[in-house]
Amino acid sequence: MAEIQDPENTIIIELKDGPVVIALLPDVAPLHSQRMKDLARAGKYDNVAFHRVIDGFMAQTGDVENANMEAGWNPRRAGTGGSDLPDLPAEFSGVPHDRGTLGAARSSNPNSANSQFFINFKDNHFLNREYTVYGRVISGMEHVDRIQRGEPPASPDRMITVRVAADV
């Protein structure tokens, strides 16, 4: 596992193959970074499926309303929900959508991000300044690369637990 520089702004996602460590970017996207910490601390991301995983593009998860595989799992609705918190305004920046970056998933409305996010499998610069980047995988990308593909996957992988490193 990578050396964690800022535990308060580091997320650890436990996947079936091992931990994924994400350095949040609170200086770039403070609202999105705080939202991820709040939902992680509330346990909302635990057991949430990767409901949209496109080979050569990204893995999307975070629908805490419809994609918790232990409570409220609805494969037909997975990817349509968010959390009980209000949507977030866009925090676009010059940080590129490189391999391993975390982007805020949203509808066509730029200010509709809530709880869903995606991890880029490759550089996806066509998303730059269109979707908020608020984190970067610093270790465990090999585990992300092994997430089951599909829209939705036939047998989706899930985030087993999601924690703020300062709390572990």
LUMNU-838267 format. One line per field, with one value per residue (C-alpha): residue number from 1; residue in three letters; z, x, y. Coordinates in steps of 0.001 Angstrom, whole numbers, padded with zeros to 6 digits. Example, Ala and Ser with C-alpha at 12.3 -4.5 7.8 and 13.67 -1.06 7.14 Angstrom:
resi <- (1,2)
resn <- (ALA,SER)
zz <- (007800,007140)
xx <- (012300,013670)
yy <- (-004500,-001060)
END
This chain:
resi <- (1,2,3,4,5,6,7,8,9,10,11,12,13,14,15,16,17,18,19,20,21,22,23,24,25,26,27,28,29,30,31,32,33,34,35,36,37,38,39,40,41,42,43,44,45,46,47,48,49,50,51,52,53,54,55,56,57,58,59,60,61,62,63,64,65,66,67,68,69,70,71,72,73,74,75,76,77,78,79,80,81,82,83,84,85,86,87,88,89,90,91,92,93,94,95,96,97,98,99,100,101,102,103,104,105,106,107,108,109,110,111,112,113,114,115,116,117,118,119,120,121,122,123,124,125,126,127,128,129,130,131,132,133,134,135,136,137,138,139,140,141,142,143,144,145,146,147,148,149,150,151,152,153,154,155,156,157,158,159,160,161,162,163,164,165,166,167,168)
resn <- (MET,ALA,GLU,ILE,GLN,ASP,PRO,GLU,ASN,THR,ILE,ILE,ILE,GLU,LEU,LYS,ASP,GLY,PRO,VAL,VAL,ILE,ALA,LEU,LEU,PRO,ASP,VAL,ALA,PRO,LEU,HIS,SER,GLN,ARG,MET,LYS,ASP,LEU,ALA,ARG,ALA,GLY,LYS,TYR,ASP,ASN,VAL,ALA,PHE,HIS,ARG,VAL,ILE,ASP,GLY,PHE,MET,ALA,GLN,THR,GLY,ASP,VAL,GLU,ASN,ALA,ASN,MET,GLU,ALA,GLY,TRP,ASN,PRO,ARG,ARG,ALA,GLY,THR,GLY,GLY,SER,ASP,LEU,PRO,ASP,LEU,PRO,ALA,GLU,PHE,SER,GLY,VAL,PRO,HIS,ASP,ARG,GLY,THR,LEU,GLY,ALA,ALA,ARG,SER,SER,ASN,PRO,ASN,SER,ALA,ASN,SER,GLN,PHE,PHE,ILE,ASN,PHE,LYS,ASP,ASN,HIS,PHE,LEU,ASN,ARG,GLU,TYR,THR,VAL,TYR,GLY,ARG,VAL,ILE,SER,GLY,MET,GLU,HIS,VAL,ASP,ARG,ILE,GLN,ARG,GLY,GLU,PRO,PRO,ALA,SER,PRO,ASP,ARG,MET,ILE,THR,VAL,ARG,VAL,ALA,ALA,ASP,VAL)
zz <- (000000,-000784,001896,002998,003237,004369,006176,006528,002740,001778,001027,001253,-000801,-000085,-003205,-003556,-004822,-002306,-001197,-003465,-001906,-003228,-002448,-002493,-003974,-001480,-002830,-006290,-005435,-001744,-001895,-003746,-001494,001626,000244,-000312,003243,004701,002847,003686,007372,007362,005822,002810,000227,001853,-000391,-003266,-006721,-009685,-011901,-015097,-016062,-019603,-020725,-021798,-020241,-016580,-013632,-012112,-008641,-005724,-006147,-002419,-003000,-005457,-005677,-002126,-002728,000905,001325,-001381,-004313,-007500,-010581,-012918,-011004,-010118,-011430,-011239,-007605,-005271,-001559,000660,000503,-001997,-005378,-005680,-007966,-010558,-009462,-012848,-012884,-015013,-013459,-016389,-016412,-016419,-015690,-012022,-011453,-009704,-011482,-010268,-012188,-012990,-015363,-018271,-015683,-014618,-011105,-010500,-009003,-005723,-004568,-007755,-009089,-011595,-011803,-015193,-016660,-019082,-019896,-020876,-021668,-023604,-020117,-019030,-017688,-018282,-015134,-011726,-010855,-007090,-006396,-007699,-007082,-005423,-004993,-005920,-009530,-010420,-008307,-010158,-013443,-012350,-011707,-013620,-016870,-018126,-018305,-015903,-015209,-015056,-011662,-010404,-008090,-005109,-002767,000316,002605,002045,004824,005449,006260,009364,010837,010216)
xx <- (000000,001194,002553,-000331,000670,-002671,-004851,-007790,-007952,-007240,-009876,-009308,-011704,-011545,-012240,-012316,-008715,-007320,-007279,-007427,-005957,-007225,-005727,-008560,-007953,-009625,-007694,-009153,-012661,-013405,-017152,-016748,-013872,-015897,-018940,-016903,-015546,-019011,-020547,-017584,-017787,-021524,-020854,-023012,-020537,-020106,-021351,-022215,-021868,-019829,-022910,-021293,-017832,-016659,-013434,-010857,-012878,-013943,-015584,-018607,-020073,-021488,-025263,-025931,-029704,-030102,-026808,-026110,-025859,-026788,-029684,-031921,-030088,-032013,-029980,-032473,-032271,-028560,-026933,-030068,-029805,-027653,-027673,-030108,-027765,-028218,-026499,-023148,-022153,-019503,-015907,-014209,-010454,-007373,-006658,-006861,-008857,-005776,-005660,-006541,-008283,-011632,-014401,-017832,-020603,-023600,-026526,-026397,-026708,-023145,-024417,-026050,-023185,-024145,-022625,-021675,-018137,-015939,-012310,-010655,-009019,-007023,-006426,-009848,-008976,-012215,-013794,-011496,-013406,-016668,-016626,-015155,-011898,-011523,-009131,-006336,-005556,-002131,-002072,-004192,-004978,-004273,-007339,-009474,-008307,-009839,-013362,-016007,-016990,-020516,-023369,-024438,-022015,-023697,-022073,-020996,-018103,-018685,-016888,-016699,-015810,-014873,-013028,-011209,-007623,-007599,-010333,-008628)
yy <- (000000,003515,005800,008003,011664,013137,010542,012946,013304,009702,007072,003311,001203,-002518,-004580,-008368,-008344,-005845,-002210,000809,003956,007286,010676,013203,016659,019018,022019,021358,020096,020716,019964,016657,015594,016358,014515,011354,011527,012141,009183,006932,007838,007101,003662,004552,003228,-000194,-003051,-000695,-002290,-001161,-000887,000440,-000790,-000105,-001763,000818,003649,003600,001821,003616,003087,005038,004770,004450,004490,001587,-000302,-001514,-005252,-006004,-003552,-002155,-003770,-003047,-003979,-002298,000987,000871,004001,006142,007218,009211,009924,011809,014828,017680,017611,019358,022224,021423,021993,021815,022348,021919,018504,016056,012833,010601,006889,006361,009672,009826,011712,012767,011017,013188,013677,016129,018916,019852,020622,017227,015182,013544,010244,008413,008444,006694,005646,006075,002955,005127,008772,010155,013760,014310,014537,017401,020412,018501,016317,017168,015397,015055,012207,010016,006345,006189,002411,-000566,000353,-003282,-004171,-001618,-003156,-006491,-005162,-007155,-005409,-004730,-002220,-003654,-006488,-009909,-010491,-007062,-006404,-004159,-001819,-004028,-001134,002501,004318,007594,006613,008864,006631,003291)
END
